[in-house]
Amino acid sequence: MKNNLPLNGSDQLMRGFDFELRRRGFAGNQCQIILELVAKISPVVLKARLTSLQNEFPMLNARIGGILKPKWKIPAIAKSEIPVRIHRDEPHLRQKLFNEHLHIKCGELMRFDLIERDGARMDLIFTWAHMLMDATAAEHFLSTVSDEKIVLPKSNPQPPGAPTKWPERLELMKKSVAQLDKFCENQPRSMGLRQPNAPRELQYRVERFSAEETTCIRANGSRLYGILGDAHFHVAAAALELNRLHQRLGCATKSYILPMPVGLRPKGCIEPLFSNQIDMLMLQFLPEQLDSMEKSVVALKAQTAQALRENSIGYGRKLSELVSFLPLPIYMALLKHGLKGEICSLFFGDTATVNPRLENFLGVSVENFTHVAAVTPAPGLGVIFFYFRGELRVTVVHAKTVLTDAEAAEFSTAIRNRLLNP
């Protein structure tokens, strides 16, 4: 592998979100996977496996450098071990670990925490920098940590389908700006800093659905959305309840902007691994389109069809590639300028079915799985959907400066009820 590798547009966007979070006093743009194990695993075995992977893949020791264009600077040998820490269970420990920042400048791109609980059981918490890889890649990496028989791809990360000619790039930039100008005809506004004295922390809660409830939700999505699939049903439910939340809190807005991630990896392919391979379908909902799920269907179908016709998915990523030479403060100011200081109204993620290899880890059965991701303090709210062992999970993440725990709990419960009774 080369000593230097450029960040692609999606990597750079995640790096920008990291800058935004740290600038506001939060831990940074980092994600977690939590495995609830039925028995304890050996920290020694885990450390040995991680050391082996570090030696095989120097990318795990990379640091970001470069003056005019950000690059991964990859050392030939590991300068430090991937941390593996052991904790005794205590109240709020998982939330505390989520808000403990990674020392990215020192090369700490991931961390493992083992929590001993209920005597024989154990939780494994895998924290990684989002700029390193997306959720799909993280699941695959974690399954490789578990099973040394799984072979990781050794090819270099590459920009996902970036155009090579500058005239083409500039034309895409114009289209991106035009799209944001169109959104601003009905200016979106997030809830803002409602709890200015609250700790700069992110909290999360998980709604877990039974197999029977999951079957009911999928039937509701199929009935309302047809071939659009589960993810569209999920995003519509989240948008509708976001509108109701704004109404309850008296935070009026003319519209809501939701970026819907679209995977760029070919189906069944995990290469390249250490890279973000996602684009964004930018969706805008007007409050009157969120009176009912039926109205949201019409709005969502129309926007999806238009995005496919105009090939507008990925404008933001391509814009990131164009301006990646700028210092991060200017880069983020430019990204937010189009929406007049906003990034979006809600962070949305749908990682679909969890990698089935993660139903076991180092020979121990996994009884539950959770995805958690950071959200920037404006809007300070995000939802992540995923399936584990055929059951739906929804993680709601919020900044304590934006919502109280009680308000976030009410929002989370409202999404649950909306999915079951659209």
C-alpha positions in Angstrom: 0.0 0.0 0.0 1.2 3.5 -0.8 2.5 5.8 2.0 -0.1 8.4 1.1 -3.7 8.0 -0.1 -6.2 10.8 -0.8 -9.5 11.0 1.0 -12.5 10.6 -1.3 -15.4 13.0 -1.2 -17.4 10.9 1.3 -14.4 10.6 3.6 -13.9 14.4 3.5 -17.5 15.0 4.3 -17.2 12.8 7.4 -14.0 14.6 8.3 -15.9 17.9 8.0 -18.6 16.6 10.4 -15.8 15.6 12.8 -14.5 19.2 12.7 -17.9 20.6 13.3 -18.6 18.4 16.4 -15.2 19.0 18.0 -15.5 22.8 17.3 -18.8 22.7 19.3 -17.2 20.8 22.2 -18.4 17.3 21.4 -16.3 14.2 21.1 -16.3 14.1 17.3 -17.8 12.2 14.3 -17.3 8.7 15.6 -19.5 5.6 15.4 -20.1 2.5 17.6 -21.1 -1.0 17.3 -22.2 -2.7 20.5 -22.2 -6.5 20.7 -24.0 -8.0 23.7 -22.3 -11.4 24.2 -23.8 -14.3 26.2 -20.3 -15.1 27.6 -17.0 -13.4 28.2 -14.3 -13.3 25.5 -10.5 -13.3 26.1 -9.0 -9.8 25.9 -5.6 -11.4 25.1 -7.1 -13.2 22.1 -8.7 -10.0 20.9 -5.5 -8.0 21.3 -3.5 -10.6 19.4 -6.0 -10.6 16.6 -5.9 -6.8 16.3 -2.1 -6.7 16.4 -2.0 -9.2 13.5 -4.4 -7.0 11.5 -2.4 -3.9 12.2 0.7 -5.6 10.9 -1.1 -6.7 7.8 -3.0 -3.5 7.1 -0.9 -0.3 7.9 -4.0 1.7 7.0 -5.1 1.0 10.6 -2.2 3.2 11.8 -2.8 6.1 9.4 -3.0 9.8 10.2 -4.4 12.6 8.2 -1.9 15.1 6.6 -1.5 17.2 3.5 -1.6 21.0 3.0 -3.5 21.5 -0.2 -5.4 18.2 -0.3 -6.0 15.9 2.7 -4.3 12.5 2.6 -4.0 9.5 4.8 -0.3 9.2 5.7 0.3 5.6 6.3 3.3 4.4 8.3 5.1 1.2 7.4 4.8 -0.2 10.9 2.3 0.4 13.8 3.4 3.2 16.1 0.9 2.2 18.8 -1.5 -0.7 19.6 -5.3 -0.4 19.1 -6.6 0.1 22.6 -8.5 -2.8 24.3 -9.9 -1.7 27.7 -11.8 -3.7 30.3 -14.5 -2.1 32.5 -16.8 -3.3 35.2 -20.4 -2.4 34.5 -21.8 0.8 36.0 -24.7 3.2 35.3 -24.3 5.3 32.1 -21.0 3.7 31.2 -22.0 3.1 27.6 -23.1 6.7 27.1 -19.9 7.9 28.7 -17.8 5.8 26.3 -19.8 7.1 23.4 -18.8 10.6 24.4 -15.1 9.9 24.9 -13.2 11.2 21.9 -10.7 9.3 19.8 -7.2 10.8 19.5 -7.3 10.9 15.7 -4.3 13.2 15.4 -2.2 10.7 17.3 -3.4 7.9 15.0 -6.1 6.4 17.2 -8.8 5.6 14.6 -10.6 2.9 16.6 -10.9 1.5 20.1 -12.4 -1.6 21.8 -14.0 -1.6 25.2 -15.1 -4.8 27.0 -17.7 -4.4 29.8 -18.2 -7.3 32.2 -21.9 -7.6 33.1 -24.2 -10.0 34.9 -21.5 -12.3 36.0 -20.9 -14.3 32.8 -22.0 -11.9 30.2 -20.0 -9.2 28.4 -20.5 -6.3 26.1 -18.0 -5.4 23.3 -18.0 -1.8 22.2 -16.2 -1.0 18.9 -15.7 2.7 18.3 -14.2 4.0 15.1 -13.7 7.3 13.3 -16.4 7.7 10.6 -13.9 9.3 8.2 -12.0 5.9 8.1 -15.0 3.8 6.9 -18.7 3.5 6.7 -21.0 1.2 8.7 -21.0 -1.6 6.2 -17.2 -1.7 6.1 -17.1 -1.5 9.9 -19.4 -4.6 10.2 -17.1 -6.5 7.8 -14.0 -5.4 9.6 -15.4 -6.5 13.0 -16.4 -9.9 11.5 -12.8 -10.2 10.3 -11.5 -9.5 13.8 -13.7 -12.3 15.0 -12.7 -14.8 12.3 -9.2 -14.9 10.9 -10.4 -17.1 8.0 -12.1 -14.0 6.5 -9.8 -12.3 4.0 -9.8 -8.5 3.8 -9.3 -6.8 0.5 -5.8 -5.4 0.2 -6.4 -2.9 -2.6 -6.1 0.8 -2.0 -9.2 2.9 -1.2 -10.3 4.8 -4.3 -12.6 7.7 -4.9 -16.1 6.2 -5.6 -16.8 7.0 -9.2 -15.5 10.6 -9.2 -15.4 12.4 -12.6 -11.9 13.1 -13.8 -12.5 16.2 -16.1 -12.7 19.6 -14.5 -15.4 21.0 -16.8 -17.6 18.0 -15.7 -16.9 18.6 -12.1 -17.7 22.3 -12.3 -21.0 21.6 -14.0 -21.9 19.2 -11.2 -21.0 21.9 -8.7 -23.3 24.4 -10.4 -26.1 21.8 -10.2 -25.4 21.2 -6.5 -25.6 24.9 -5.8 -28.9 25.2 -7.8 -30.3 22.3 -5.8 -29.6 24.0 -2.5 -31.0 27.3 -3.8 -34.2 25.4 -4.7 -34.3 24.0 -1.1 -34.0 27.5 0.3 -37.1 28.7 -1.4 -38.7 27.1 1.7 -35.8 27.7 4.1 -35.3 24.8 6.5 -34.5 25.6 10.2 -33.4 23.1 12.8 -34.5 23.4 16.5 -31.3 25.2 17.5 -29.6 25.4 20.8 -32.5 24.9 23.2 -30.4 23.8 26.3 -27.3 26.0 26.1 -26.1 25.1 29.5 -26.4 21.3 29.0 -23.2 19.2 28.7 -21.7 18.9 25.2 -22.7 15.2 25.0 -24.7 12.9 22.7 -27.2 10.5 24.1 -28.9 7.5 22.4 -31.7 5.1 23.0 -32.7 2.0 21.1 -36.2 0.9 20.1 -36.2 -2.9 19.7 -39.0 -4.6 17.8 -40.0 -8.3 18.0 -40.1 -10.6 15.0 -43.9 -10.2 14.9 -43.7 -6.4 15.1 -41.0 -6.4 12.4 -43.2 -8.5 10.1 -46.1 -6.0 10.7 -43.8 -3.0 9.9 -42.5 -4.6 6.7 -46.1 -5.3 5.6 -47.0 -1.6 6.3 -44.1 -0.4 4.2 -44.9 -2.7 1.4 -48.6 -1.6 1.4 -47.7 2.1 1.4 -44.5 2.2 -0.6 -44.5 -0.9 -2.8 -41.1 -1.4 -4.6 -39.5 1.6 -2.9 -38.5 -0.7 0.0 -38.2 -0.6 3.7 -35.7 2.4 3.9 -38.2 4.7 2.2 -40.9 3.7 4.7 -38.4 4.4 7.5 -37.4 7.8 6.3 -41.0 8.9 5.8 -42.0 7.8 9.3 -39.0 9.7 10.7 -39.8 12.8 8.7 -43.5 12.8 9.8 -42.5 12.4 13.5 -39.9 15.1 13.1 -42.6 17.5 11.9 -44.7 16.6 14.9 -41.8 17.1 17.2 -41.1 20.6 15.8 -44.8 21.4 16.3 -44.8 20.2 19.9 -41.7 22.3 20.7 -42.9 25.4 18.9 -40.0 25.3 16.5 -41.7 26.2 13.2 -39.9 25.7 9.9 -40.9 26.0 6.3 -39.4 22.7 5.3 -37.2 19.7 6.4 -34.1 18.5 4.7 -33.2 14.8 5.1 -30.1 13.3 3.5 -30.8 9.7 2.7 -27.5 7.6 2.4 -27.2 5.6 -0.7 -24.5 2.8 -0.8 -21.9 2.9 -3.6 -20.5 -0.5 -3.1 -21.6 -3.1 -5.7 -23.9 -5.6 -4.2 -22.0 -8.3 -2.3 -18.7 -6.4 -2.5 -16.8 -4.9 0.4 -13.9 -3.5 -1.5 -12.4 -1.0 -0.8 -12.8 -1.5 3.0 -11.1 1.5 4.6 -13.2 4.1 2.8 -16.7 5.7 2.9 -18.7 4.4 0.0 -21.9 6.4 0.4 -23.7 9.1 -1.5 -26.7 11.2 -0.3 -30.1 11.5 -1.8 -31.2 15.0 -0.5 -34.9 15.0 0.3 -37.0 18.0 1.2 -40.4 17.7 2.9 -42.9 20.6 3.4 -45.0 20.5 6.6 -48.2 20.1 4.6 -46.7 17.0 3.0 -46.3 15.4 6.5 -49.9 15.4 7.6 -50.1 11.7 6.9 -48.0 8.8 5.6 -50.1 8.8 2.4 -49.0 12.4 1.6 -45.4 11.6 2.4 -45.6 8.7 -0.1 -46.5 11.1 -3.0 -43.7 13.6 -2.0 -41.0 10.9 -1.6 -41.8 9.0 -4.8 -41.8 12.3 -6.8 -38.4 13.3 -5.4 -36.9 9.9 -5.9 -38.0 9.8 -9.5 -36.7 13.3 -10.1 -33.3 12.4 -8.5 -32.9 9.4 -10.8 -33.9 11.4 -13.9 -31.4 14.3 -13.1 -28.7 12.0 -11.6 -28.6 14.4 -8.6 -27.5 11.8 -6.1 -24.0 12.6 -5.1 -23.9 16.4 -5.6 -22.7 16.9 -2.1 -19.9 14.3 -2.4 -18.7 15.7 -5.6 -18.7 19.2 -4.1 -16.6 17.9 -1.3 -14.1 16.5 -3.8 -13.9 19.9 -5.5 -13.2 22.0 -2.4 -11.2 19.4 -0.4 -8.1 21.6 -0.7 -9.7 24.3 1.6 -9.0 24.5 5.3 -11.7 22.7 7.3 -13.3 25.9 8.8 -13.8 27.3 5.2 -14.8 24.0 3.9 -17.6 23.6 6.4 -18.7 27.2 6.0 -19.0 26.6 2.3 -21.0 23.4 2.8 -23.5 25.1 5.2 -23.7 28.3 3.1 -26.1 26.8 0.6 -28.7 26.2 3.3 -27.8 29.4 5.1 -26.0 27.8 8.1 -27.9 24.5 8.2 -26.6 21.0 7.4 -29.9 19.1 7.5 -33.0 18.8 9.6 -32.3 15.2 10.7 -29.5 12.7 10.2 -30.9 9.5 8.8 -29.2 6.1 8.4 -30.4 2.7 7.3 -27.7 0.0 7.4 -30.3 -2.7 6.5 -29.4 -6.3 7.7 -26.4 -6.7 9.9 -23.6 -8.8 8.6 -24.8 -12.4 9.5 -21.2 -13.3 10.6 -21.7 -11.0 13.6 -24.3 -13.3 15.1 -21.2 -14.8 16.8 -17.9 -13.1 17.9 -14.8 -15.1 18.7 -16.9 -18.2 19.1 -19.4 -16.5 21.5 -23.0 -16.0 20.5 -24.2 -12.4 20.1 -27.6 -11.9 21.7 -28.1 -8.3 20.7 -26.5 -5.7 18.3 -26.6 -1.9 18.3 -25.5 0.7 15.8 -24.7 4.2 17.1 -23.5 7.2 15.2 -22.7 10.8 16.1 -24.8 13.7 14.9 -23.7 17.3 14.6 -25.2 19.7 17.2 -27.3 21.3 14.5 -29.7 19.6 14.0 -28.6 17.5 17.0 -30.9 14.6 16.1 -30.6 11.5 14.1 -32.1 8.0 13.6 -30.5 4.8 12.5 -32.4 1.8 11.3 -31.0 -1.8 11.0 -32.1 -5.4 11.3 -30.5 -8.0 13.6 -31.6 -11.6 13.5 -34.6 -10.6 11.4 -35.8 -8.0 14.0 -35.8 -4.2 13.4 -33.9 -1.8 15.6 -34.0 2.0 15.7 -31.3 4.0 17.4 -32.3 7.6 18.2 -29.3 9.9 18.9 -29.7 13.5 20.2 -27.5 16.3 21.5 -28.4 17.3 25.1 -28.0 20.9 24.0 -30.9 20.4 21.6 -33.4 18.0 23.3 -33.9 16.8 26.8 -33.8 13.1 27.4 -37.6 13.1 28.0 -38.2 14.9 24.6 -35.9 12.4 22.8 -37.7 9.5 24.5 -41.1 10.8 23.3 -39.7 11.2 19.8 -38.4 7.7 19.9 -41.7 6.2 21.1 -43.6 8.2 18.4 -41.4 6.6 15.7 -42.2 3.2 17.1 -45.9 3.9 17.1 -45.8 5.3 13.6 -44.0 2.3 12.2 -46.5 0.0 13.7 -49.6 2.1 13.0 -48.9 4.3 10.0 
